[in-house]
């Protein structure tokens, strides 16, 4: 089983997808806790996109010199077999913004 850690960025193959789901092969950040990542064959991810939208569920970020957004509105659980390559890790400030936005998105 692939070993992953929270806040690592991985290349993920989303195909096949349906409807308005985020698709193709793209970078995603692992947001599931390390304890779960150790034992489960799935991980919770937030996709990165280079398409900038003024959505309340997006977090601006820069990864490897490229500006984009973390698409919290596309958060989902995937099987680890969709992870194709580790690309790096998000910086601490982006990690905090991401966690804060996830809490805000799912708090009523």
C-alpha positions in Angstrom: 0.0 0.0 0.0 1.2 3.5 -0.8 2.4 5.5 2.2 1.2 9.1 2.2 1.3 11.9 4.7 -1.1 14.8 5.3 -0.3 17.9 3.3 1.7 16.0 0.7 0.8 16.9 -2.9 0.3 13.9 -5.2 -0.5 13.6 -8.9 -3.9 11.9 -9.1 -5.7 10.2 -12.0 -9.4 11.1 -11.7 -10.6 9.4 -14.8 -13.2 8.1 -15.2 -15.4 10.9 -13.8 -19.0 11.9 -14.2 -20.7 15.2 -14.8 -19.1 18.2 -13.1 -16.5 16.2 -11.1 -13.0 17.5 -11.4 -11.3 15.4 -14.0 -8.1 14.4 -15.8 -4.7 13.9 -14.0 -3.9 16.8 -11.6 -2.1 17.6 -8.4 -4.1 17.1 -5.1 -3.2 17.6 -1.5 -3.8 14.9 1.0 -6.0 16.2 3.9 -6.8 13.0 5.7 -4.9 12.5 9.0 -1.8 10.4 9.0 -3.3 7.8 11.4 -6.0 7.1 8.8 -3.5 7.2 5.9 -1.5 4.4 7.6 -4.4 1.9 7.8 -6.9 2.8 5.1 -6.7 2.1 1.4 -8.4 5.4 0.7 -7.3 9.0 1.4 -9.2 12.3 1.5 -7.9 14.8 -1.1 -8.4 18.4 -2.2 -7.6 19.0 -5.9 -5.4 21.9 -7.0 -6.5 23.8 -10.1 -4.9 26.6 -12.1 -8.3 28.0 -13.0 -8.9 30.9 -10.6 -12.5 31.3 -9.4 -14.0 33.7 -7.0 -15.6 30.9 -5.0 -15.9 31.0 -1.2 -14.7 27.3 -1.2 -11.3 28.1 -2.8 -7.9 28.8 -1.2 -5.3 30.6 -3.3 -1.9 28.9 -3.3 1.4 28.7 -5.0 3.0 25.2 -5.6 6.3 24.8 -7.3 6.1 28.4 -8.5 2.7 28.0 -10.1 -0.3 30.0 -8.8 -3.6 28.2 -8.4 -6.3 27.3 -6.0 -7.2 24.4 -3.7 -10.8 23.4 -4.7 -12.4 22.5 -1.4 -15.8 22.3 -3.2 -14.3 19.2 -4.9 -13.0 17.4 -1.8 -13.4 13.7 -1.9 -12.2 10.3 -0.8 -10.2 8.3 -3.4 -8.5 4.9 -3.5 -4.7 5.1 -3.1 -4.3 3.4 -6.5 -5.3 6.7 -8.1 -2.1 8.3 -6.6 0.5 8.2 -9.3 3.4 10.3 -8.2 4.4 12.4 -5.1 5.1 16.0 -6.2 6.0 17.6 -2.9 4.4 19.2 0.2 2.4 22.4 0.8 3.9 25.1 2.9 2.8 25.7 6.6 0.8 28.9 5.9 -1.2 27.2 3.1 -1.8 24.2 5.3 -3.3 26.5 8.0 -5.5 28.4 5.4 -6.7 25.1 3.9 -7.7 23.6 7.3 -9.4 26.8 8.3 -11.4 26.9 5.0 -12.4 23.2 5.4 -13.7 23.9 8.9 -15.6 27.0 7.6 -17.0 25.2 4.6 -18.5 22.4 6.7 -19.6 24.4 9.8 -23.1 25.6 9.7 
